[in-house]
């Protein structure tokens, strides 16, 4: 009796689970935010380094609330984007369930760890520790 069913009815129920749109949206949103923040930080760094910069001047630049806040935001969004994009790669290409879980846990630990190091480093410079 399946020979009388249309291709659409045969494929019904075998498609996506419906969760891919949200991941796609957040990946693109964080990537767009990184482009904007990266451009702003690049312009600031080029203006800062126009006449040569010393370590004291670089620390003062990071300690300023605006540039320090931009750096924090940039690092946090970069880690979120790295996690989201890498998670999709692992889920698509690692087919052994135990390795998939292990890789996802390792990715989470790595991105949270790198993000924490970046945030703590910027905050230490901002608050003079």
C-alpha angles and dihedrals in degrees: 000000000000091000089074095053119098122243089251094055091047091053095044110116095015097086135090121323091236097248097098096082094063093049090047091051095049093046091053094043094052091045091053091048090051091052092052095043092044091053092049092048092046092053090048092049092048090051090047095050096044093103099026123274133232127211091255091054092047091051090048089052092051091044092056109103096233099048093037090051091049090051092050091048091046093051094046094049091044091055092046091050092046091051095047096047095042092047090058091051092050093047092049100044108028106077101173106092096215093049090045091055093044092050092048092050091047091049091051092049092047096049095043090047094049091045091050092050091050094047094046091048094052092044091051090054092044095051098036100246 
